[in-house]
């Protein structure tokens, strides 16, 4: 049985480029036929060949320009469609959105605080979090809001940044502890699930091979 997989979608820009190449010769041929039908082509081969070559040069400029414009529009459509697909993918996958939010928040906060906060950010970034856990995602959202609000406040503070940094460090420590607790509980839950499944398999199939 052949393996099945996700079919890769051809981008609009690549499709348009392929169509432009595919129809290049037929379009030029139709141009020559139309030119002859309107009586513009010379009556001899010796006169027609330079005429056809000159017509071809003008055709390539116009045809190439039009195709490049269409390919550029198609590429822009690809980018817009890709961005919408990413947004839809995150919306339908809360765990992916949580990972993205955490990564962006930590990246945006680096360099805006003092050493204590920076150290906490690095520790949180290195934690093995279970983003499939709804409570972990709630803590991540609180962390995001804290870093956004604290960063904006520090940027606007005039000479009062030290207290804000201390408050941020204290709140960040609390959130780090909450994430550690959720990570431990998720680990315990995963181990319990694995043991339960192993026992189930042993009870269901073990006697058949004794």
Buried (B, 14 or more C-beta within 10 A) or exposed (E): EEEEEEEEEEBBBEBBBEBBEEEBEEEBEEBBEEBBEEEEBEEEEEEBEEBBEEBBEEBEEEBEEEBEEBBEEBBEBBEEEEEEEEEEEBEEBEBBBBBBBBEEBBEEBEEBBBEBBBEBBEBBEEEEBBBEBEBBBEBBBBBBEBBEEBBEBBEEEEEEBEEBBEEBBEBBBEBBEBBBEBBEBBEEEEEEEEEEEEEEEEEEEEEEEE
